[in-house]
């Protein structure tokens, strides 16, 4: 695996994470992104702010990758539930 250092983008990520925290939405920071859990309308509103945040902080170019997992056939579909499902299978 080859990882190239692109330069200091962590300050932009931190700015985006502040917006997610302020929103009150459940979230999880990972090494390669941020997972946000909540109602789709609330998530989209925060995503727009997150996309604009680096520009406001001086970035000249922003690339935003969004992956949506929207499951409506079950009431319980959470980050914690997905992790627990895998952990349960490890016990087998």
N, C-alpha and C positions, 0 to 999 in steps of 0.2 A: 504494500500500500504506500502510495506517495502522497504526502500532504504538503501543499505549498503555502507558505506564510504570505498572506495577501496584504498584510498591514493591519494597523490597529483598528479593527471594527468593533471591539468589545465595548467601547464607549457608546456606540450606536445601539448595540444590543441592550446594554444597560438602560438606555433611554426608553427603548421599546418595552422592556420588562417593567419599568416604572409605570407605564401606561396600563399594562395588564393588571398589575397589583392594584392600582387605583380603581380599576373597573369593578373589582370584587369577584371577578370570574375565577373559577378554579383553574390552575395552570401548573405546568411542570416545565422547568428549564432543562434542556438536554444539551449534550455537546454539539449537536447539529441543528438545533431549533428549539421552539417553544410549543408545547401542546396546550391548547386552550379548550376548556370544557364549559358548555353553557348553551343558552338558547341562540339559535343561528343569527337572529337580528342583533343581539347584543355583541356577539362575536364579530360580525361584519363591521359594526360601528368601531370597535376597538382595532380591528385590522386596518381600517382606513387611517386611523390616527397613528398606528405603528408604522405604516408605510411612509407617512409624511414626516415622522419624527426625525429620521436621519437628514432629510433635506433641511429641516429647520435648524439642525445642528451643524450644517456646513457641508454635508455630503453633496457631491455633484451627480452621483448616480446611485440608484437603489434598485436592487433586485429582490422581489418578494415572491416566495414560493408558498402556495397555499394548497393543502390537501384536506379535503373534507370527508369525514366518516360520519354519515347521517343515517342512523338506524332507527326505524320507527315501528318495528314489529315487536319490540320488547321495551318495557318501561325502564329497566335497569341496564344502562349501557354507559359505563363510566371508565375513566382511566384506571382507577383502583380495581374495578371488576375485571378488566382485561388482564392486568398483572396477576391478580389472584387466580384467574383461570389457568394461566401458565404455571404458576407455582403449585397448584393442585395437581397438575399433570406430572410434575417433577417427582411427586411422592409415589407415583405408580412404579 
